[in-house]
Amino acid sequence: MHSNAPKDLPFTGRDPIYHGVHNSIPWCIYQAQINGVLNGYARIPDGHTIDVDGLDVHGGITYGSGECEGWIGFDTAHAGDLWDLDELRCRVGVHVTPSGVAWHAQEASLRSGRSWERTWTVDALKAEVFRLCDQIAAASTKAGA
């Protein structure tokens, strides 16, 4: 594990691609092992639970459901989601497996300009993770009041 990575992470034995703290909420981004996309996670503060089904993030919370504590997250592999493979390979520096390339090609072939389709970038994913952190911070503050 990277020496500057937090010890409390959603996945043991795997380093996050990016991590930090936003609005006092720890967050991290991991690469999905099957299709190579990046997914976002944020940590609910100790002593708090949040009904994550009420949080507003792209595609909903997919790592955790109902009343949660600890790490929760969302993925970027829904129908209509697409990543720029050059960004993943060159900017992020991650390997995209042949199955990830095939997944990307299939998703690209299904696109038809629907309003809910999204092409992801690292900056867009971080912005969505920060939006999740803001919602967790607000819910934690409200619960503590």
N, C-alpha and C positions, 0 to 999 in steps of 0.2 A: 504494500500500500504506500502511496506517496506520503512523505513525511508531513506535508501540510494538509492532507485530507483529514476531515474529522473522523473520530473513531466510531461514532454512532452514525451508521449509514443503513440504508434499506437493504443492501445486499452485502453479505460478508464474503470476503475473498475476491471482490471485484472493485476496481477503482472507478470512481465516477470520472466522466470526461471533463465536466465542469462542476464546481461547487462554490458555495458562498453563503452569505447571510443577507437577506433583504427584509427590511422592516422588522428586524429582530427575529426573523424566522429562517432557520437553516434550510437550504435548498441544494439540490444536485441534479445532474443530468447524466443518464447512462445510455449506452448503446444497447439496443435490443439484439440478442444473440442470433435470432433466426433471420430477420429481414434487414438488419443493419441500421434501422432508423434510430433516432434519439428520442428518449422519453423523459418527462420532467417529474420531479418529486419535491415535496416540501414536508417539513416536520411540524406536527401539532405540538405545542409546548407541553412539557410534563405537567400533570395535574389537570389537564383539559381533555374533554372529548368534544368532537364536532360531528354533527350529522352531515357527512360529506355528500349525501345525495342532494343537498341544497346548494352546493358550491357550483359556481359557473366557470367551467373550463372547457376547452375544446373537446368534444366527445364525452364529457363527463369523467368522473373519477373512475379509473379502471384498476387501480392498486389500492384496495380498501373499499368498503361499502357500509352504509348505515352509520351507526355511531362508532367513530374511530378515535384512536389515540396513536401517537407515534407518526411514522412515515405514511404518507398517502401520495398518489401520483396519477398521471394520465399519460396516454400514449398518442403517438402521431402516426398510427397505422390503420386508421379508419378508412372506409371507402371514401375515395376522393382525396385522401392525403397523399402527398408526393414530396420527396426530398430531391434536391439537386445533388446528384451523385458526385459531381466535381467538388461541391462544397464539403461533402462528407469526407472525401478522399484527401483533398488539398488543404482546405482551411482547418478542418477538424483533425485530419491525419489518421482516420480510422480505416480499417480494412472492410470492404463490403464483399461478402461472400458471393459465390455464384447464385445461391438461392436468393440473396438480397437483390442482386441485379435482376433476376427473373421476376421477383415480386414487384420491383420498380417498373419493369417493362409491362407487366400485366396491369398495374394501376394506371400507368400512362395511357394504355390502350383503351381504358374504360372512361377516360375523361371526356366530358362534353360541355364544359363551361357552366356547370351548375353553381349557384351562388355559395353553396357550402363546401365546394372543393377548395383545398388550400395547398399551396406549395410552401413547404417549410424551409426556413433558414435557421441558423443558430440564433440570430438576433430575434426572430419571431418566436422561437421556442423559449428563449430567456424571458421575453416580454410576457408570455403566457404563464411561465413559472412565477414571475414576480407578481402577476395578477392573482395567482393562487396564494402566494405568501400574504398579500394584502388582505385577502378574504379571511385567511386563517388568523391573522393578527387582529382584525376587526371582531371576528367571532370570539376569540380568546379574551379580548378586552371587554366585550359585552357580557360574556359569561362570568368574568371576574368582578363585574361592577355590582 
